[in-house]
């Protein structure tokens, strides 16, 4: 019997957009939608750095436990 591999995908939603701009940044592993220019930029930077972190360690998103992903996202969030 074949084992099914689950595909993981991150979705980030910014809810503080008051300027009317529609912002979407996407790749095959994540999508960031909405938010003010600042919020959208911070979310995008966090997720890109997180994906680089995983790549550097040879891990795929679907291989990381939720608590580990949370910690990596927190480490990569700009100050």
N, C-alpha and C positions, 0 to 999 in steps of 0.2 A: 504494500500500500504506500502511495506517495504521501509524504508529509507536506502540508500546506505551509508556505512561508507567508507570514503576514507582512505587509508593507506598512511602514510607519511614515507619518507626515505630520509636520507641525503647522498649526494655524494660529496666527496672532491677529487679534482684533484691537484696534485703537478706537476708543470711544469718545475722545476729547476733541474731535474736529469741529471747529466753529467757523472755518473760513470757506467752506463749501467745496474745497478741492477733494477729488477722489484719488486716493493714493493706494497703489497696489504694487507690491514687490513679490515676485514668485520665482521658484525654481522647482526642480523635480522633487525636492524634499521638504519645501516649506512654502507658505504664502502668508504675507503680512498685508493686511487690509485696513484702511482707515487711519484715524489718528491725525493729530496736528503734525506739522512738518517735523517738529522736535521729537514727538513721541514716535512717529513712524521711523524716523532715522535711528533712534535709540533701539527700537525693537529689531529693526533690520540688522544693525551692527551686532546686537546680542546674538541673534540667530546665526548670522554668517560666522562669527567667531566660534560659536558652539559647534557648528558643522566642521569647521577647520580643526577644532579640538578633537572631535571624534575621528576625523580622517587621520590626524597625526597619531592616534592610538590604534588605528586599524579597526575601528568599530563602526558598525552600521547603526543607524538610529533605532532600528527594530531590535537590536541586540542589547540595548541599554535599559536597565531597570528605571522605573519612574523616579525613584528617589535619587538615583545617580544623575539622571538627566536634569532634574531640578537643581542639583548642586552645580552642575556644569553651566547651566543657564545663569545661575546666580553669580558664579565666578566671572562670567563673560559679560555681565551687564555693566555698561559704562557708568562711571561715578557721576 
